[in-house]
Amino acid sequence: MPETVTFHTDLLESHCIIDARTPLEFSEDHIPGAHNVPLLTNEERVEIGTLYKQQGPHVARIRGMELTAPRFPAIMHEIADLAAGRPILVYCWRGGLRSRTIATVMKLTGFPVQQLIGGYKAFRAVVSEAFDNFTPPGPLVVLHGMTGIGKTTLLDKLAARGESTVDLEALARHRGSAFGSLGLSQDELTQKHFETLVWDAFRRLPPGRPVYVEGESRRIGRMTLPGNLYDVMHESCKVWCTASLETRVARLTAEYGLREYADGLGDALLRIKKKLGGDKYAEIAGYLERWEMEPFMTELIVSYYDRMYYKVREWKEEMTLSLEDFDAAAEELAQAVKRDVTLIER
């Protein structure tokens, strides 16, 4: 029998991780850095499961061996190439027959290999538990401000300076606004995988340093912030970011005012028609049809975004920050946090 091991984060750095589940299971979520080397195809797993229910485990296992045994040499070579001399960790759904089969084949051929106890379910429990009572690796500094101000760009500037950041919108593949899906797609992203990505992003940060994130609602597109992360953000240091209307219009135009987004802009505008009202919708739709981006973006900001977002703030920010100049803003914020520890002591 292959050696077994309980999941711990050191394995993510030390081992070549092999996911023996089907491509469909892997696409729904997987351990960070894992390689999918499926023992069964999506269709074969359904077939084996049906046999198991209708005729019992003996018949199902025989059929499983018929399907998979001819693949053992190819599986061995593929994993060996991926491992490149590193020890191997294999897992499946619950640490059962699929991962044990591959781990046994690798062990018989002389490779250092371990099977993950509890499989993906054990890893998933670690992620879920981490967000039940979430504790970030350092105090959070949460960037708030009206749409178009450039909070994501500021986050990028802070990351370039070596600050700890987590871009939740990038992980969610959505910018968090009515037009936030343009150029992006959440179609292939599941809630479970989003949670894994967020968990891994925070896991990778050095402990004790401030972590900069954007202020979000509980939902980013179709994704929901896991566990009590939203509540932790709500109780953390808040920075209110500002910029002029002209600057915001220019930034939104640069980000969204692309001809290839024309249909998407029209669809998104139609979805908020009721909130705009018929006359205002017709006015803004006219700007879009004529591709007059400056009045289009101005009216979106004035008539929609600024009316819908941050209508009521039940909190007082610890700091106000102008984002007219991103480099200057990143410097000012990083120095303020470093200089005044009370900003982040909550």
PLY file of the C-alpha trace (Angstrom):
ply
format ascii 1.0
element vertex 346
property float x
property float y
property float z
element edge 345
property int vertex1
property int vertex2
end_header
0.00 0.00 0.00
1.25 3.54 -0.70
2.12 5.85 2.17
-0.66 8.23 3.22
-0.46 11.81 4.49
-2.86 14.39 5.98
-3.20 17.67 4.12
-1.03 20.57 5.25
0.04 23.66 3.31
3.72 22.67 3.14
2.70 19.98 0.65
1.77 22.69 -1.85
5.40 23.74 -2.11
7.20 20.41 -1.62
5.23 17.96 -3.78
4.02 17.50 -7.31
0.28 17.28 -6.71
-1.74 14.95 -8.93
-5.53 15.14 -9.10
-6.82 11.72 -10.18
-10.43 12.89 -10.56
-12.25 13.48 -13.83
-11.70 16.67 -15.86
-15.19 17.83 -14.83
-14.44 17.44 -11.12
-11.10 19.17 -11.58
-12.66 22.13 -13.39
-15.12 22.68 -10.53
-12.28 23.08 -8.04
-8.91 21.59 -7.17
-5.97 21.97 -4.84
-3.79 24.93 -5.93
-1.03 23.88 -8.29
-2.49 20.42 -8.90
-2.17 18.67 -12.26
-5.15 16.72 -13.56
-4.17 13.18 -14.53
-7.59 11.49 -14.52
-7.89 7.78 -14.00
-11.37 7.84 -15.56
-13.03 10.12 -18.09
-16.21 11.99 -17.17
-18.30 9.41 -19.01
-16.45 6.42 -17.54
-17.01 7.67 -14.01
-20.76 7.77 -14.69
-20.61 4.24 -16.10
-18.69 2.89 -13.09
-21.01 4.64 -10.67
-24.04 3.14 -12.37
-22.53 -0.33 -12.25
-21.69 0.13 -8.57
-25.30 1.00 -7.73
-26.93 -1.61 -9.95
-24.56 -4.60 -9.73
-22.30 -3.90 -6.78
-18.65 -2.96 -6.13
-17.12 -6.18 -7.49
-18.53 -5.74 -10.99
-17.73 -2.01 -10.94
-14.11 -2.61 -9.97
-13.59 -5.22 -12.66
-14.95 -2.82 -15.26
-12.77 -0.07 -13.85
-9.69 -2.23 -14.23
-10.64 -3.09 -17.81
-10.87 0.60 -18.63
-7.80 1.88 -16.82
-5.13 -0.86 -16.80
-4.02 -0.21 -20.40
-3.36 3.42 -19.46
-1.02 2.74 -16.54
2.22 3.16 -18.54
1.08 6.47 -20.03
-0.11 7.71 -16.64
3.21 6.77 -15.06
5.23 8.62 -17.71
2.99 11.70 -17.57
3.28 11.97 -13.79
7.03 11.33 -13.85
7.47 14.18 -16.34
5.34 16.51 -14.21
7.15 15.58 -11.00
10.63 16.09 -12.44
12.19 14.40 -9.43
9.92 15.88 -6.76
7.92 13.66 -4.40
4.38 13.00 -5.62
1.07 13.54 -3.82
-2.02 11.93 -5.35
-5.61 12.65 -4.39
-9.12 11.91 -5.61
-12.58 12.78 -4.25
-12.32 11.12 -0.82
-8.92 9.49 -0.82
-10.31 6.27 -2.23
-9.67 3.83 -5.01
-8.71 6.21 -7.82
-5.86 7.91 -5.99
-4.81 4.65 -4.34
-4.58 2.97 -7.75
-2.35 5.67 -9.22
-0.24 5.93 -6.06
0.23 2.14 -6.08
1.33 2.14 -9.72
3.83 4.93 -9.03
5.15 3.18 -5.92
5.57 -0.13 -7.77
7.67 1.64 -10.37
9.91 3.20 -7.74
8.66 6.79 -7.46
8.38 8.58 -4.10
4.61 8.93 -3.71
1.97 9.59 -1.06
-1.82 9.42 -1.11
-3.80 12.25 0.47
-6.02 11.07 3.32
-9.58 12.21 2.73
-8.77 13.46 -0.77
-10.26 16.69 -2.12
-12.95 16.66 0.59
-10.27 16.99 3.26
-8.72 19.95 1.44
-12.12 21.55 0.96
-12.75 21.28 4.70
-9.51 23.23 5.34
-10.67 26.06 3.05
-14.16 26.19 4.53
-12.83 26.21 8.07
-10.40 29.02 7.24
-13.31 31.29 6.32
-15.62 30.26 9.16
-13.68 32.63 11.39
-11.32 34.32 8.95
-8.09 35.77 10.24
-6.00 37.54 7.56
-2.21 37.25 7.69
-2.03 40.96 8.57
-4.40 43.86 9.21
-6.61 44.71 6.25
-6.59 48.15 4.63
-9.80 48.40 2.58
-10.00 50.82 -0.37
-13.42 52.37 -0.88
-14.60 54.96 -3.40
-17.05 55.66 -6.20
-16.94 53.80 -9.50
-14.27 54.95 -11.96
-11.90 56.34 -9.35
-9.27 53.69 -10.03
-9.09 51.52 -6.91
-7.87 48.51 -8.87
-5.07 50.54 -10.46
-4.05 51.78 -7.01
-3.99 48.18 -5.83
-1.69 47.31 -8.73
0.59 50.24 -7.87
0.78 49.07 -4.26
1.62 45.53 -5.39
4.37 46.88 -7.64
5.85 48.59 -4.59
6.05 45.23 -2.82
3.00 45.75 -0.60
0.73 42.82 0.22
-2.45 42.96 -1.87
-5.35 40.68 -2.77
-7.35 41.60 -5.88
-10.72 40.01 -5.13
-12.26 41.25 -8.38
-9.51 39.66 -10.45
-10.04 36.37 -8.62
-13.80 36.65 -9.16
-13.31 37.58 -12.84
-15.68 40.50 -12.40
-15.19 44.20 -11.64
-18.07 44.28 -9.20
-20.36 46.75 -11.00
-23.29 46.61 -13.42
-20.81 46.74 -16.31
-18.17 44.73 -14.47
-18.32 41.60 -16.61
-17.24 43.29 -19.86
-14.26 41.50 -21.31
-14.39 38.94 -18.51
-16.36 35.75 -17.90
-17.37 33.88 -14.78
-18.83 31.02 -16.83
-16.04 28.59 -15.98
-15.60 29.79 -12.40
-17.41 28.00 -9.58
-18.03 29.35 -6.10
-15.83 26.61 -4.64
-12.92 27.47 -6.91
-13.30 31.17 -6.18
-13.03 30.39 -2.48
-9.93 28.29 -3.10
-8.35 31.15 -5.07
-9.08 33.64 -2.28
-7.77 31.24 0.37
-4.57 30.68 -1.62
-4.06 34.40 -2.27
-4.16 35.20 1.43
-2.11 32.08 2.28
0.76 33.24 0.10
1.18 36.60 1.85
3.87 37.14 4.49
2.48 37.33 8.03
2.19 40.55 9.98
2.18 43.05 7.11
-0.85 45.19 6.12
-2.94 43.66 3.34
-4.61 46.02 0.86
-7.94 45.00 -0.69
-10.79 46.77 -2.47
-14.04 47.31 -0.62
-16.67 44.97 -2.06
-20.25 44.02 -1.42
-20.91 40.46 -0.32
-21.24 39.47 -3.98
-18.89 40.12 -6.89
-20.89 39.20 -9.95
-22.08 35.64 -9.29
-19.42 34.98 -6.64
-20.03 35.44 -2.92
-17.25 36.41 -0.53
-16.58 33.29 1.55
-17.41 32.89 5.23
-17.07 36.03 7.30
-14.53 37.74 5.02
-17.00 40.55 4.29
-17.52 41.18 8.00
-13.76 41.24 8.63
-13.36 43.77 5.82
-16.21 45.85 7.25
-14.45 46.02 10.62
-11.03 46.83 9.15
-9.26 50.10 8.30
-11.15 51.96 5.57
-9.62 54.41 3.09
-12.01 56.67 1.14
-10.57 57.31 -2.32
-11.52 60.38 -4.36
-11.07 61.77 -7.87
-12.80 64.41 -9.96
-15.74 63.62 -12.22
-13.59 64.43 -15.26
-10.92 61.98 -14.12
-13.48 59.25 -13.49
-15.06 59.74 -16.91
-11.66 59.50 -18.58
-10.77 56.33 -16.66
-14.08 54.60 -17.34
-13.79 55.51 -21.01
-10.28 54.07 -21.19
-11.44 50.84 -19.49
-14.85 50.25 -21.05
-15.00 52.52 -24.11
-13.78 49.93 -26.57
-15.64 49.16 -29.76
-15.55 45.44 -29.05
-17.55 46.14 -25.89
-20.36 47.93 -27.76
-22.84 45.04 -27.58
-21.93 44.29 -23.98
-22.41 47.93 -23.01
-25.83 47.90 -24.63
-26.85 44.70 -22.84
-25.63 46.01 -19.48
-27.42 49.31 -20.02
-30.65 47.47 -20.78
-30.37 45.55 -17.50
-30.42 48.81 -15.52
-33.14 50.48 -17.63
-35.73 50.24 -14.85
-33.42 51.91 -12.36
-32.59 54.70 -14.80
-36.13 55.37 -15.92
-37.33 55.38 -19.52
-36.31 58.91 -20.46
-32.84 58.73 -18.92
-32.29 55.29 -20.43
-33.19 56.62 -23.88
-30.80 59.55 -23.45
-27.87 57.36 -22.40
-28.66 54.74 -25.05
-28.52 57.51 -27.64
-25.03 58.48 -26.53
-23.97 54.85 -26.84
-25.53 54.44 -30.27
-23.65 57.51 -31.50
-20.53 56.32 -29.63
-20.29 59.55 -27.67
-18.31 58.13 -24.81
-17.79 61.23 -22.70
-21.50 62.04 -22.17
-22.29 58.32 -21.99
-19.84 57.73 -19.14
-20.74 61.02 -17.44
-24.41 60.12 -17.33
-23.66 56.58 -16.14
-21.69 58.03 -13.23
-24.14 60.81 -12.33
-27.44 59.05 -13.02
-26.59 55.49 -12.00
-23.34 54.73 -10.21
-23.36 57.67 -7.81
-27.03 57.13 -7.05
-26.71 53.37 -6.47
-23.37 52.88 -4.73
-22.37 54.20 -1.31
-25.73 55.95 -0.97
-25.41 55.53 2.79
-22.12 54.99 4.57
-22.64 53.82 8.11
-18.97 54.16 8.86
-16.26 56.77 9.08
-13.09 56.27 7.06
-9.71 56.33 8.77
-8.19 58.23 5.86
-9.18 60.12 2.68
-6.92 59.70 -0.33
-6.88 61.51 -3.68
-6.35 59.20 -6.65
-5.68 61.90 -9.23
-2.08 60.66 -9.33
-1.77 56.91 -8.69
1.95 56.87 -7.89
1.59 59.73 -5.42
-1.45 58.05 -3.87
0.35 54.73 -3.43
3.28 56.49 -1.78
1.03 58.55 0.50
-1.03 55.57 1.59
1.90 53.23 2.20
3.72 55.88 4.22
0.61 56.77 6.21
0.02 53.15 7.16
3.68 52.69 8.08
3.81 55.95 10.04
0.51 55.75 11.91
-0.14 52.28 13.31
-3.45 53.48 14.77
-4.86 53.54 11.23
-4.85 49.76 11.14
-5.38 48.95 14.80
-9.03 47.97 14.97
0 1
1 2
2 3
3 4
4 5
5 6
6 7
7 8
8 9
9 10
10 11
11 12
12 13
13 14
14 15
15 16
16 17
17 18
18 19
19 20
20 21
21 22
22 23
23 24
24 25
25 26
26 27
27 28
28 29
29 30
30 31
31 32
32 33
33 34
34 35
35 36
36 37
37 38
38 39
39 40
40 41
41 42
42 43
43 44
44 45
45 46
46 47
47 48
48 49
49 50
50 51
51 52
52 53
53 54
54 55
55 56
56 57
57 58
58 59
59 60
60 61
61 62
62 63
63 64
64 65
65 66
66 67
67 68
68 69
69 70
70 71
71 72
72 73
73 74
74 75
75 76
76 77
77 78
78 79
79 80
80 81
81 82
82 83
83 84
84 85
85 86
86 87
87 88
88 89
89 90
90 91
91 92
92 93
93 94
94 95
95 96
96 97
97 98
98 99
99 100
100 101
101 102
102 103
103 104
104 105
105 106
106 107
107 108
108 109
109 110
110 111
111 112
112 113
113 114
114 115
115 116
116 117
117 118
118 119
119 120
120 121
121 122
122 123
123 124
124 125
125 126
126 127
127 128
128 129
129 130
130 131
131 132
132 133
133 134
134 135
135 136
136 137
137 138
138 139
139 140
140 141
141 142
142 143
143 144
144 145
145 146
146 147
147 148
148 149
149 150
150 151
151 152
152 153
153 154
154 155
155 156
156 157
157 158
158 159
159 160
160 161
161 162
162 163
163 164
164 165
165 166
166 167
167 168
168 169
169 170
170 171
171 172
172 173
173 174
174 175
175 176
176 177
177 178
178 179
179 180
180 181
181 182
182 183
183 184
184 185
185 186
186 187
187 188
188 189
189 190
190 191
191 192
192 193
193 194
194 195
195 196
196 197
197 198
198 199
199 200
200 201
201 202
202 203
203 204
204 205
205 206
206 207
207 208
208 209
209 210
210 211
211 212
212 213
213 214
214 215
215 216
216 217
217 218
218 219
219 220
220 221
221 222
222 223
223 224
224 225
225 226
226 227
227 228
228 229
229 230
230 231
231 232
232 233
233 234
234 235
235 236
236 237
237 238
238 239
239 240
240 241
241 242
242 243
243 244
244 245
245 246
246 247
247 248
248 249
249 250
250 251
251 252
252 253
253 254
254 255
255 256
256 257
257 258
258 259
259 260
260 261
261 262
262 263
263 264
264 265
265 266
266 267
267 268
268 269
269 270
270 271
271 272
272 273
273 274
274 275
275 276
276 277
277 278
278 279
279 280
280 281
281 282
282 283
283 284
284 285
285 286
286 287
287 288
288 289
289 290
290 291
291 292
292 293
293 294
294 295
295 296
296 297
297 298
298 299
299 300
300 301
301 302
302 303
303 304
304 305
305 306
306 307
307 308
308 309
309 310
310 311
311 312
312 313
313 314
314 315
315 316
316 317
317 318
318 319
319 320
320 321
321 322
322 323
323 324
324 325
325 326
326 327
327 328
328 329
329 330
330 331
331 332
332 333
333 334
334 335
335 336
336 337
337 338
338 339
339 340
340 341
341 342
342 343
343 344
344 345
